[in-house]
Amino acid sequence: MQFQVPQFIEVQDKIIGGILTLRQFIYLTGAGGLSFLIFRFTPSIYISGLPIIVIMGFGLALAFYKINGKPFIEVVEAAFKYSMGSKLFIWKKQDKVITPSAEQVPETSVPLYVPRLSDSKLKDLTWSLDVKDVGKRGN
C-alpha cells in the first residue's frame, strides 16, 4: 500500500479569487476597514489622509512584502520582541581595580612563562598545560 506524501506544506492556498490567500485578504480588509473608520469619523479628508496612507501602506506590506524571503509580519514581530525585551550588554568594558587581599596572594609564587605572539603554537600549548598543572599543585 502506497501513501502520497504532501510536498509543499509551507505554501498557502490562494482561496480569494485565486489571487489572495486568506491571510492576505484579512490584512487588506482590516486595513481598509480601519481606513474607512478614520475617514468616516474625521471632519476633513485633509486630516484623515496621512493616517489612511500609513495604515493602507502597512496593510499592503503585511499582505505582500517579504524581507529575505520572510513575511513582513515575522519581521515586525521580531522587531517588537527585540524592542520590548531585556537586553544584556556584555561587550561594554568596565574598568575594575582589583587589589589582592592577603588570602588571595600565594605564599610561594612560581614564576610563569608568558608566551609572546611570535612564539610557536607548541609553546603556547605547553604553557597552557603548565598553568593548569600549577593550579592543581596549589590546591
Secondary structure, DSSP 8 states (H G I E B T S, - for coil): ------S-SSS--EEETTTEEHHHHHHHHHHHHHHHHHHHHSS-HHHHHHHHHHHHHHHHHHHH-EETTEEHHHHHHHHHHHHHS-----S----------TTTS-SS--------TTS-HHHHHHHHHHHHHHHHHH-
